[in-house]
Amino acid sequence: MGFAVAIDGPAAAGKGTIARALADRFHLAYLDTGSLYRAVGAKVQDGMTPLDAARGLCPADLARDDLRSAEAGQAASQVAALPDVRAALVDFQRAFAAQEGGAVLDGRDIGTVICPDAQVKLFITASAQVRTQRRLAELRAAGSDIGFEELLKQVQDRDHRDSTRADAPLRPADDAVLIDTTDMDIQTAIAAAADVIAAKRL
């Protein structure tokens, strides 16, 4: 197995930005596993069944320009709660993590289910209010007019759904390093995560 970095955490905590930066810094392949579920959710919104959408996932599905919308995020959380959908995507994620050159994967069950033997496990979190503000700025830049309170409720609902689902709930792995980005700028958070990886690669 290659050198695997498993990064988990709730929406808009910064894990995707941190994961991409770490992949670049350490020359590792990168997979945003949330995009798999967003793509499945988007295909379900197009009329497919969740299982057919997961089994038929292809690279073009991950390139859709609507995967970062609030609607896609909600759909992703809903299909991610389905055990058969998760099972259909597990092999793809594990094969990616095991590639010889090493890999960084971010999601919600990477350190607990997908890569329990990863050499580095990080859990990136932040307060719901700060995460909502971050996502609001992202959505506003994309032209959305959603309000803060409505988006905060969506974030809290998704946190509850992700952390209480029966199959692979969102939680830190027992040996994960916790990084709370509530009061951190992104460069400080990246540096903290990079220090963990550097120590493991010595």
Buried (B, 14 or more C-beta within 10 A) or exposed (E): BBBBBBBBBBBBBBBBBBBBBBBEBBEBBBBBBBBBBBBBBBBBBEEBEBBEBBBEBEEEBBEBEEBBBBBBBBBBBBBBBBEEBBEBBEEBBBEBBBBEEBBBBBBBBBBBBBBBEBBBBBBBBBEBEBBBBBBBEEBEEEEBEEEEEEBBEBBBEBBEBBEEBEBBBBBBBEEBBEBBBEEBEEEEBBBBBBEBBEEBEE
